[in-house]
Amino acid sequence: MTTDTTIAGRVRRIIAGYSNRDAAILSAADTLHELGLGDLESIEISLDIEEIVDAEGSDDAWEQCQTVGDFIKYAEKLAGVQAMAA
């Protein structure tokens, strides 16, 4: 089994860790609320993401992240990665 080392894969694993779900089944449309996560977990997720991309995001931008996809897009923006078309 290989590990997805892309930003998207790493973000999915971070969120999966907090939600006790398999990263492979997380959908970009899943909201943190649907995954049983609250504001504290959202802050912890954002801090973990900042660590993996080695960049600090704005609190306002992080607060706008509601879905797995939102976190992935913002992490890729912070990392300077062009998101691949699905």
Backbone as XML, in Angstrom:
<?xml version="1.0"?>
<chain id="A" units="angstrom">
  <residue number="1" name="MET">
    <atom name="N" x="0.841" y="-1.180" z="0.000"/>
    <atom name="CA" x="0.000" y="0.000" z="0.000"/>
    <atom name="C" x="0.885" y="1.243" z="0.000"/>
  </residue>
  <residue number="2" name="THR">
    <atom name="N" x="0.603" y="2.173" z="-0.911"/>
    <atom name="CA" x="1.374" y="3.401" z="-0.970"/>
    <atom name="C" x="0.637" y="4.509" z="-0.236"/>
  </residue>
  <residue number="3" name="THR">
    <atom name="N" x="1.391" y="5.465" z="0.243"/>
    <atom name="CA" x="0.818" y="6.598" z="0.953"/>
    <atom name="C" x="0.782" y="7.795" z="0.024"/>
  </residue>
  <residue number="4" name="ASP">
    <atom name="N" x="-0.365" y="8.461" z="-0.040"/>
    <atom name="CA" x="-0.527" y="9.649" z="-0.864"/>
    <atom name="C" x="0.220" y="10.797" z="-0.188"/>
  </residue>
  <residue number="5" name="THR">
    <atom name="N" x="1.278" y="11.282" z="-0.837"/>
    <atom name="CA" x="2.087" y="12.349" z="-0.246"/>
    <atom name="C" x="1.746" y="13.725" z="-0.806"/>
  </residue>
  <residue number="6" name="THR">
    <atom name="N" x="0.696" y="13.802" z="-1.632"/>
    <atom name="CA" x="0.269" y="15.102" z="-2.134"/>
    <atom name="C" x="-0.294" y="15.923" z="-0.979"/>
  </residue>
  <residue number="7" name="ILE">
    <atom name="N" x="-0.422" y="17.221" z="-1.204"/>
    <atom name="CA" x="-1.038" y="18.082" z="-0.190"/>
    <atom name="C" x="-2.439" y="17.564" z="0.121"/>
  </residue>
  <residue number="8" name="ALA">
    <atom name="N" x="-3.202" y="17.240" z="-0.916"/>
    <atom name="CA" x="-4.574" y="16.757" z="-0.713"/>
    <atom name="C" x="-4.585" y="15.493" z="0.138"/>
  </residue>
  <residue number="9" name="GLY">
    <atom name="N" x="-3.703" y="14.576" z="-0.153"/>
    <atom name="CA" x="-3.643" y="13.332" z="0.609"/>
    <atom name="C" x="-3.266" y="13.566" z="2.054"/>
  </residue>
  <residue number="10" name="ARG">
    <atom name="N" x="-2.328" y="14.459" z="2.262"/>
    <atom name="CA" x="-1.891" y="14.749" z="3.635"/>
    <atom name="C" x="-3.000" y="15.444" z="4.426"/>
  </residue>
  <residue number="11" name="VAL">
    <atom name="N" x="-3.716" y="16.380" z="3.771"/>
    <atom name="CA" x="-4.829" y="17.064" z="4.442"/>
    <atom name="C" x="-5.925" y="16.058" z="4.784"/>
  </residue>
  <residue number="12" name="ARG">
    <atom name="N" x="-6.237" y="15.171" z="3.843"/>
    <atom name="CA" x="-7.259" y="14.146" z="4.111"/>
    <atom name="C" x="-6.857" y="13.289" z="5.316"/>
  </residue>
  <residue number="13" name="ARG">
    <atom name="N" x="-5.587" y="12.917" z="5.410"/>
    <atom name="CA" x="-5.130" y="12.105" z="6.546"/>
    <atom name="C" x="-5.237" y="12.871" z="7.864"/>
  </residue>
  <residue number="14" name="ILE">
    <atom name="N" x="-4.940" y="14.163" z="7.835"/>
    <atom name="CA" x="-5.071" y="14.977" z="9.049"/>
    <atom name="C" x="-6.525" y="14.989" z="9.506"/>
  </residue>
  <residue number="15" name="ILE">
    <atom name="N" x="-7.431" y="15.301" z="8.580"/>
    <atom name="CA" x="-8.854" y="15.368" z="8.933"/>
    <atom name="C" x="-9.364" y="13.993" z="9.351"/>
  </residue>
  <residue number="16" name="ALA">
    <atom name="N" x="-8.931" y="12.963" z="8.656"/>
    <atom name="CA" x="-9.344" y="11.598" z="9.005"/>
    <atom name="C" x="-8.914" y="11.248" z="10.425"/>
  </residue>
  <residue number="17" name="GLY">
    <atom name="N" x="-7.738" y="11.691" z="10.809"/>
    <atom name="CA" x="-7.250" y="11.417" z="12.155"/>
    <atom name="C" x="-8.128" y="12.023" z="13.234"/>
  </residue>
  <residue number="18" name="TYR">
    <atom name="N" x="-8.616" y="13.226" z="12.991"/>
    <atom name="CA" x="-9.483" y="13.877" z="13.969"/>
    <atom name="C" x="-10.893" y="13.294" z="13.961"/>
  </residue>
  <residue number="19" name="SER">
    <atom name="N" x="-11.334" y="12.795" z="12.807"/>
    <atom name="CA" x="-12.706" y="12.289" z="12.692"/>
    <atom name="C" x="-12.807" y="10.778" z="12.880"/>
  </residue>
  <residue number="20" name="ASN">
    <atom name="N" x="-11.657" y="10.115" z="13.073"/>
    <atom name="CA" x="-11.628" y="8.656" z="13.218"/>
    <atom name="C" x="-12.272" y="7.949" z="12.034"/>
  </residue>
  <residue number="21" name="ARG">
    <atom name="N" x="-12.005" y="8.470" z="10.836"/>
    <atom name="CA" x="-12.491" y="7.856" z="9.605"/>
    <atom name="C" x="-11.300" y="7.543" z="8.709"/>
  </residue>
  <residue number="22" name="ASP">
    <atom name="N" x="-11.535" y="6.701" z="7.733"/>
    <atom name="CA" x="-10.512" y="6.355" z="6.750"/>
    <atom name="C" x="-10.381" y="7.512" z="5.764"/>
  </residue>
  <residue number="23" name="ALA">
    <atom name="N" x="-9.167" y="7.994" z="5.554"/>
    <atom name="CA" x="-8.936" y="9.111" z="4.637"/>
    <atom name="C" x="-9.447" y="8.807" z="3.235"/>
  </residue>
  <residue number="24" name="ALA">
    <atom name="N" x="-9.403" y="7.552" z="2.833"/>
    <atom name="CA" x="-9.817" y="7.166" z="1.482"/>
    <atom name="C" x="-11.307" y="7.363" z="1.241"/>
  </residue>
  <residue number="25" name="ILE">
    <atom name="N" x="-12.103" y="7.403" z="2.305"/>
    <atom name="CA" x="-13.541" y="7.559" z="2.102"/>
    <atom name="C" x="-14.028" y="8.990" z="2.312"/>
  </residue>
  <residue number="26" name="LEU">
    <atom name="N" x="-13.138" y="9.893" z="2.684"/>
    <atom name="CA" x="-13.538" y="11.284" z="2.857"/>
    <atom name="C" x="-13.807" y="11.911" z="1.495"/>
  </residue>
  <residue number="27" name="SER">
    <atom name="N" x="-14.918" y="12.619" z="1.401"/>
    <atom name="CA" x="-15.275" y="13.333" z="0.183"/>
    <atom name="C" x="-14.904" y="14.802" z="0.346"/>
  </residue>
  <residue number="28" name="ALA">
    <atom name="N" x="-14.557" y="15.449" z="-0.750"/>
    <atom name="CA" x="-14.247" y="16.881" z="-0.698"/>
    <atom name="C" x="-15.445" y="17.678" z="-0.195"/>
  </residue>
  <residue number="29" name="ALA">
    <atom name="N" x="-16.648" y="17.153" z="-0.389"/>
    <atom name="CA" x="-17.866" y="17.852" z="0.021"/>
    <atom name="C" x="-18.225" y="17.630" z="1.489"/>
  </residue>
  <residue number="30" name="ASP">
    <atom name="N" x="-17.564" y="16.692" z="2.156"/>
    <atom name="CA" x="-17.852" y="16.441" z="3.573"/>
    <atom name="C" x="-17.529" y="17.676" z="4.401"/>
  </residue>
  <residue number="31" name="THR">
    <atom name="N" x="-18.483" y="18.095" z="5.228"/>
    <atom name="CA" x="-18.216" y="19.219" z="6.125"/>
    <atom name="C" x="-17.640" y="18.684" z="7.433"/>
  </residue>
  <residue number="32" name="LEU">
    <atom name="N" x="-16.926" y="19.553" z="8.133"/>
    <atom name="CA" x="-16.395" y="19.139" z="9.431"/>
    <atom name="C" x="-17.537" y="18.771" z="10.366"/>
  </residue>
  <residue number="33" name="HIS">
    <atom name="N" x="-18.628" y="19.507" z="10.275"/>
    <atom name="CA" x="-19.794" y="19.214" z="11.111"/>
    <atom name="C" x="-20.315" y="17.804" z="10.837"/>
  </residue>
  <residue number="34" name="GLU">
    <atom name="N" x="-20.416" y="17.428" z="9.565"/>
    <atom name="CA" x="-20.876" y="16.082" z="9.202"/>
    <atom name="C" x="-19.932" y="15.006" z="9.739"/>
  </residue>
  <residue number="35" name="LEU">
    <atom name="N" x="-18.669" y="15.363" z="9.871"/>
    <atom name="CA" x="-17.671" y="14.418" z="10.375"/>
    <atom name="C" x="-17.597" y="14.408" z="11.900"/>
  </residue>
  <residue number="36" name="GLY">
    <atom name="N" x="-18.476" y="15.204" z="12.539"/>
    <atom name="CA" x="-18.518" y="15.239" z="13.996"/>
    <atom name="C" x="-17.454" y="16.119" z="14.620"/>
  </residue>
  <residue number="37" name="LEU">
    <atom name="N" x="-16.924" y="17.053" z="13.839"/>
    <atom name="CA" x="-15.849" y="17.920" z="14.324"/>
    <atom name="C" x="-16.379" y="19.327" z="14.579"/>
  </residue>
  <residue number="38" name="GLY">
    <atom name="N" x="-15.791" y="19.994" z="15.560"/>
    <atom name="CA" x="-16.207" y="21.339" z="15.924"/>
    <atom name="C" x="-15.109" y="22.363" z="15.711"/>
  </residue>
  <residue number="39" name="ASP">
    <atom name="N" x="-15.295" y="23.512" z="16.348"/>
    <atom name="CA" x="-14.367" y="24.631" z="16.184"/>
    <atom name="C" x="-12.958" y="24.302" z="16.670"/>
  </residue>
  <residue number="40" name="LEU">
    <atom name="N" x="-12.848" y="23.617" z="17.788"/>
    <atom name="CA" x="-11.524" y="23.286" z="18.322"/>
    <atom name="C" x="-10.758" y="22.402" z="17.344"/>
  </residue>
  <residue number="41" name="GLU">
    <atom name="N" x="-11.434" y="21.380" z="16.808"/>
    <atom name="CA" x="-10.771" y="20.501" z="15.843"/>
    <atom name="C" x="-10.403" y="21.258" z="14.570"/>
  </residue>
  <residue number="42" name="SER">
    <atom name="N" x="-11.253" y="22.198" z="14.167"/>
    <atom name="CA" x="-10.959" y="23.003" z="12.982"/>
    <atom name="C" x="-9.663" y="23.792" z="13.172"/>
  </residue>
  <residue number="43" name="ILE">
    <atom name="N" x="-9.489" y="24.363" z="14.353"/>
    <atom name="CA" x="-8.264" y="25.110" z="14.661"/>
    <atom name="C" x="-7.064" y="24.171" z="14.659"/>
  </residue>
  <residue number="44" name="GLU">
    <atom name="N" x="-7.214" y="23.010" z="15.273"/>
    <atom name="CA" x="-6.113" y="22.047" z="15.316"/>
    <atom name="C" x="-5.748" y="21.557" z="13.917"/>
  </residue>
  <residue number="45" name="ILE">
    <atom name="N" x="-6.757" y="21.331" z="13.082"/>
    <atom name="CA" x="-6.515" y="20.913" z="11.697"/>
    <atom name="C" x="-5.749" y="21.997" z="10.954"/>
  </residue>
  <residue number="46" name="SER">
    <atom name="N" x="-6.168" y="23.255" z="11.120"/>
    <atom name="CA" x="-5.485" y="24.349" z="10.417"/>
    <atom name="C" x="-4.027" y="24.467" z="10.866"/>
  </residue>
  <residue number="47" name="LEU">
    <atom name="N" x="-3.768" y="24.289" z="12.152"/>
    <atom name="CA" x="-2.385" y="24.347" z="12.648"/>
    <atom name="C" x="-1.551" y="23.196" z="12.088"/>
  </residue>
  <residue number="48" name="ASP">
    <atom name="N" x="-2.146" y="22.009" z="12.027"/>
    <atom name="CA" x="-1.438" y="20.856" z="11.453"/>
    <atom name="C" x="-1.124" y="21.085" z="9.976"/>
  </residue>
  <residue number="49" name="ILE">
    <atom name="N" x="-2.075" y="21.671" z="9.258"/>
    <atom name="CA" x="-1.862" y="21.944" z="7.830"/>
    <atom name="C" x="-0.765" y="22.983" z="7.651"/>
  </residue>
  <residue number="50" name="GLU">
    <atom name="N" x="-0.785" y="24.040" z="8.463"/>
    <atom name="CA" x="0.270" y="25.050" z="8.370"/>
    <atom name="C" x="1.641" y="24.422" z="8.578"/>
  </residue>
  <residue number="51" name="GLU">
    <atom name="N" x="1.702" y="23.447" z="9.444"/>
    <atom name="CA" x="2.974" y="22.763" z="9.701"/>
    <atom name="C" x="3.440" y="21.976" z="8.473"/>
  </residue>
  <residue number="52" name="ILE">
    <atom name="N" x="2.522" y="21.274" z="7.800"/>
    <atom name="CA" x="2.959" y="20.460" z="6.656"/>
    <atom name="C" x="3.312" y="21.299" z="5.434"/>
  </residue>
  <residue number="53" name="VAL">
    <atom name="N" x="2.673" y="22.483" z="5.297"/>
    <atom name="CA" x="2.991" y="23.322" z="4.130"/>
    <atom name="C" x="4.038" y="24.375" z="4.465"/>
  </residue>
  <residue number="54" name="ASP">
    <atom name="N" x="4.414" y="24.457" z="5.741"/>
    <atom name="CA" x="5.422" y="25.402" z="6.208"/>
    <atom name="C" x="5.058" y="26.836" z="5.835"/>
  </residue>
  <residue number="55" name="ALA">
    <atom name="N" x="3.792" y="27.179" z="6.089"/>
    <atom name="CA" x="3.303" y="28.532" z="5.825"/>
    <atom name="C" x="2.150" y="28.813" z="6.777"/>
  </residue>
  <residue number="56" name="GLU">
    <atom name="N" x="1.980" y="30.088" z="7.105"/>
    <atom name="CA" x="0.910" y="30.475" z="8.014"/>
    <atom name="C" x="-0.225" y="31.106" z="7.229"/>
  </residue>
  <residue number="57" name="GLY">
    <atom name="N" x="-1.436" y="30.630" z="7.483"/>
    <atom name="CA" x="-2.617" y="31.185" z="6.828"/>
    <atom name="C" x="-3.278" y="32.215" z="7.717"/>
  </residue>
  <residue number="58" name="SER">
    <atom name="N" x="-4.216" y="32.951" z="7.143"/>
    <atom name="CA" x="-4.932" y="33.958" z="7.930"/>
    <atom name="C" x="-6.084" y="33.295" z="8.683"/>
  </residue>
  <residue number="59" name="ASP">
    <atom name="N" x="-6.345" y="33.799" z="9.873"/>
    <atom name="CA" x="-7.441" y="33.254" z="10.677"/>
    <atom name="C" x="-8.765" y="33.371" z="9.935"/>
  </residue>
  <residue number="60" name="ASP">
    <atom name="N" x="-8.979" y="34.503" z="9.256"/>
    <atom name="CA" x="-10.228" y="34.700" z="8.509"/>
    <atom name="C" x="-10.396" y="33.655" z="7.417"/>
  </residue>
  <residue number="61" name="ALA">
    <atom name="N" x="-9.321" y="33.348" z="6.712"/>
    <atom name="CA" x="-9.391" y="32.344" z="5.641"/>
    <atom name="C" x="-9.671" y="30.965" z="6.216"/>
  </residue>
  <residue number="62" name="TRP">
    <atom name="N" x="-9.016" y="30.628" z="7.316"/>
    <atom name="CA" x="-9.263" y="29.323" z="7.932"/>
    <atom name="C" x="-10.708" y="29.203" z="8.383"/>
  </residue>
  <residue number="63" name="GLU">
    <atom name="N" x="-11.271" y="30.290" z="8.921"/>
    <atom name="CA" x="-12.658" y="30.257" z="9.392"/>
    <atom name="C" x="-13.637" y="29.993" z="8.257"/>
  </residue>
  <residue number="64" name="GLN">
    <atom name="N" x="-13.254" y="30.333" z="7.033"/>
    <atom name="CA" x="-14.112" y="30.087" z="5.870"/>
    <atom name="C" x="-14.084" y="28.627" z="5.426"/>
  </residue>
  <residue number="65" name="CYS">
    <atom name="N" x="-13.114" y="27.875" z="5.870"/>
    <atom name="CA" x="-12.998" y="26.462" z="5.485"/>
    <atom name="C" x="-14.034" y="25.645" z="6.242"/>
  </residue>
  <residue number="66" name="GLN">
    <atom name="N" x="-14.966" y="25.082" z="5.498"/>
    <atom name="CA" x="-16.030" y="24.280" z="6.095"/>
    <atom name="C" x="-15.993" y="22.824" z="5.662"/>
  </residue>
  <residue number="67" name="THR">
    <atom name="N" x="-15.453" y="22.568" z="4.468"/>
    <atom name="CA" x="-15.443" y="21.210" z="3.924"/>
    <atom name="C" x="-14.012" y="20.694" z="3.792"/>
  </residue>
  <residue number="68" name="VAL">
    <atom name="N" x="-13.903" y="19.396" z="3.585"/>
    <atom name="CA" x="-12.592" y="18.798" z="3.329"/>
    <atom name="C" x="-11.959" y="19.487" z="2.122"/>
  </residue>
  <residue number="69" name="GLY">
    <atom name="N" x="-12.749" y="19.720" z="1.084"/>
    <atom name="CA" x="-12.250" y="20.382" z="-0.122"/>
    <atom name="C" x="-11.751" y="21.792" z="0.138"/>
  </residue>
  <residue number="70" name="ASP">
    <atom name="N" x="-12.446" y="22.529" z="1.006"/>
    <atom name="CA" x="-12.007" y="23.888" z="1.363"/>
    <atom name="C" x="-10.618" y="23.853" z="1.996"/>
  </residue>
  <residue number="71" name="PHE">
    <atom name="N" x="-10.415" y="22.918" z="2.915"/>
    <atom name="CA" x="-9.114" y="22.799" z="3.580"/>
    <atom name="C" x="-8.025" y="22.424" z="2.578"/>
  </residue>
  <residue number="72" name="ILE">
    <atom name="N" x="-8.350" y="21.519" z="1.651"/>
    <atom name="CA" x="-7.375" y="21.116" z="0.633"/>
    <atom name="C" x="-7.007" y="22.299" z="-0.251"/>
  </residue>
  <residue number="73" name="LYS">
    <atom name="N" x="-8.010" y="23.025" z="-0.747"/>
    <atom name="CA" x="-7.749" y="24.166" z="-1.636"/>
    <atom name="C" x="-6.899" y="25.225" z="-0.944"/>
  </residue>
  <residue number="74" name="TYR">
    <atom name="N" x="-7.224" y="25.538" z="0.315"/>
    <atom name="CA" x="-6.464" y="26.569" z="1.009"/>
    <atom name="C" x="-5.045" y="26.092" z="1.314"/>
  </residue>
  <residue number="75" name="ALA">
    <atom name="N" x="-4.898" y="24.828" z="1.669"/>
    <atom name="CA" x="-3.556" y="24.278" z="1.913"/>
    <atom name="C" x="-2.717" y="24.343" z="0.646"/>
  </residue>
  <residue number="76" name="GLU">
    <atom name="N" x="-3.311" y="23.998" z="-0.494"/>
    <atom name="CA" x="-2.585" y="24.059" z="-1.766"/>
    <atom name="C" x="-2.217" y="25.501" z="-2.113"/>
  </residue>
  <residue number="77" name="LYS">
    <atom name="N" x="-3.113" y="26.427" z="-1.807"/>
    <atom name="CA" x="-2.814" y="27.847" z="-2.042"/>
    <atom name="C" x="-1.630" y="28.288" z="-1.181"/>
  </residue>
  <residue number="78" name="LEU">
    <atom name="N" x="-1.647" y="27.921" z="0.087"/>
    <atom name="CA" x="-0.541" y="28.277" z="0.980"/>
    <atom name="C" x="0.773" y="27.675" z="0.517"/>
  </residue>
  <residue number="79" name="ALA">
    <atom name="N" x="0.698" y="26.463" z="0.003"/>
    <atom name="CA" x="1.907" y="25.762" z="-0.442"/>
    <atom name="C" x="2.348" y="26.205" z="-1.831"/>
  </residue>
  <residue number="80" name="GLY">
    <atom name="N" x="1.511" y="26.992" z="-2.505"/>
    <atom name="CA" x="1.853" y="27.445" z="-3.848"/>
    <atom name="C" x="1.672" y="26.370" z="-4.897"/>
  </residue>
  <residue number="81" name="VAL">
    <atom name="N" x="0.791" y="25.420" z="-4.626"/>
    <atom name="CA" x="0.551" y="24.306" z="-5.544"/>
    <atom name="C" x="-0.640" y="24.635" z="-6.428"/>
  </residue>
  <residue number="82" name="GLN">
    <atom name="N" x="-0.489" y="24.379" z="-7.716"/>
    <atom name="CA" x="-1.604" y="24.526" z="-8.631"/>
    <atom name="C" x="-2.489" y="23.301" z="-8.480"/>
  </residue>
  <residue number="83" name="ALA">
    <atom name="N" x="-3.749" y="23.517" z="-8.137"/>
    <atom name="CA" x="-4.671" y="22.388" z="-7.993"/>
    <atom name="C" x="-4.907" y="21.755" z="-9.359"/>
  </residue>
  <residue number="84" name="MET">
    <atom name="N" x="-4.820" y="20.449" z="-9.394"/>
    <atom name="CA" x="-5.049" y="19.710" z="-10.630"/>
    <atom name="C" x="-6.552" y="19.616" z="-10.874"/>
  </residue>
  <residue number="85" name="ALA">
    <atom name="N" x="-6.958" y="19.755" z="-12.119"/>
    <atom name="CA" x="-8.371" y="19.610" z="-12.460"/>
    <atom name="C" x="-8.790" y="18.168" z="-12.230"/>
  </residue>
  <residue number="86" name="ALA">
    <atom name="N" x="-9.944" y="18.010" z="-11.647"/>
    <atom name="CA" x="-10.424" y="16.651" z="-11.333"/>
    <atom name="C" x="-10.938" y="15.943" z="-12.559"/>
  </residue>
</chain>
